[in-house]
Amino acid sequence: MKITAKHRCGCRDPLTKAKYPAGTCPDSAKRGHGFYSGEFRVPKELVALAGTDRVRFKGATRKEAEEDGDRKWAAIRAGQQHIGDLATGEYLDQWFAGKRSLRPGTRRRYGDFVNHLKPWLGDIPLGGLRSHHVDQALRRIEETTATRPRPVGPATLKDIHDMLKTALNDAVRQRMIPFNPAIGVELPEYTAPEVEPWEAEEVGVFLAEAADDRLSAMWELIALHGLRRGEACGATWGGLDDVRSVLTISQQITGTAAEMGVWAPKTRSGKRKVDLDATMLGRLVLDHRPVQDDERKTVGAAWDNGVLPDEHGRPVQLRDLMFTRPDGRHLDPQWVTRRMQQIARNAGLCTTVRMAAAAGAEQVIVGLRRAAPVGEWTLYVDREPVGQVRVVEVEQMRGTRARLHLAEPLPVDVEVGAELGRDLLSPRRLHDLRHSSASIQLAAGVDLALVSKRLGHSSSSITANLYVHLLRSAGQHAAETVAAAIPRPTRRPHHVLTSNGESSGISDADGVVPGQRPVRRGRARPRGAEARGFEPRRGYKPPTALAVRRHRPD
């Protein structure tokens, strides 16, 4: 298509008061007078894409105008959509509504992210969105949420930026905008914290506390074999091969109580076979299954695992679930998390302070007691030990409260919520049980690739990045192994003479004493009779070799 621009100025004939036709103004030859513009017709098959049948172009010179026309024609031929004044907020709503493959948890987070962005970017036309708009929006989000109970920190800000970048990448692929304005925006510095799961001893304390729980087998399965919360909720008896001692993970229950679903595992490698130890197999088959069978008989025909939608929205009848509620319904993943934290909080706990007391007090008011309070206890504030107390007498009060009489005064001030116990567990998430399983396996020398496969990670690099601090000891061991595997001759130490003729001790093979700077060795300066201008004194005799050996220090 030939793009041609004509001169236009808008000047009028002084006699007729009519505008001069294009190119007929008598002043058109003057430098800088008027402008150049034109238009071209859009082929019928491209009108729907361009949004119009005519496209105008203009410029200060004929060359600039024709280049503008060439760009617009090339954009239409390349499939560039005509989006008009489509606002960024409207586009984000359309994009979010079209993300049908999002898992419930991700959908909830993306909805929150869109709501964060719309007040600052919602009215800006998508075609006019630039990097400084995105940068200002992220700054405003961080500032306006700083005083909230849960402010938007650097980690969440990065997630918001990543979602926006993904949405705008889709707009670029759909030829709605020519480039992604979110690329290149600088974010606050953020370093992901290292995973700090429970140690093996702490996991043992938790499992001991959970031994009497109805779902004790599930806690053990998560803690020892690294199942995700949703995978444990979705595990079925049909996936258990008790002959080969293998549990197949093929589905997971995910989401909140308002929006739950049964989905395939998080990654393709998440659909896997997990080898179980003999004790774990016995806990499932000999301990847990008979209890569930008794519950099923009690409920009778009303026993039902429930119905949940899959990733396509189709209803799925759940059957043969390994872990359920007493009435047979599937477990709510969020309830599972709360129950785990309740068990962890009770491990080693005696009682909780219900009335503040000052340092020096000899009595303290507590609530329900999980163990007989008389004896020696550690006092915890926010799960951090702050001192020791010895209870000598318990005085019952109204309700569940009691007054504890102490052998010695309180060492510190205590507020409501302080705890008495022994070896209380630090607060952890349910997902940290999975991290504990990985850390125990790595610390025991299990190969990284095998740990990654057991956890269902999509690649070993994810496992290595998550647990890099746990691999340092393995790296040191590898370095020592390599050094010991290389055969090298033994180097014998020797003495080195110092400048005053005294021995300075043992040196290495290069004659350098450890801890001293090496001596720069150059060409020896001639001395004695060989030196330039040397004149021996009268009666001088050069020393013999025997004399030199006698005076040389050992």
PyMOL commands that set and color helices and strands:
alter all, ss='L'
color gray80, all
select helices_A, chain A and resi 44-50+62-77+88-97+104-121+126-128+131-144+154-173+200-210+216-225+229-234+237-239+268-270+278-302+333-346+431-443+448-455+460-466+468-485+528-530+545-551
alter helices_A, ss='H'
color red, helices_A
select strands_A, chain A and resi 6-8+35-41+54-59+240-241+246-249+252-255+260-263+272-275+307-309+315-317+349-352+363-366+375-381+384-396+402-406+419-421+494-497+503-507
alter strands_A, ss='S'
color yellow, strands_A
deselect
rebuild
show_as cartoon
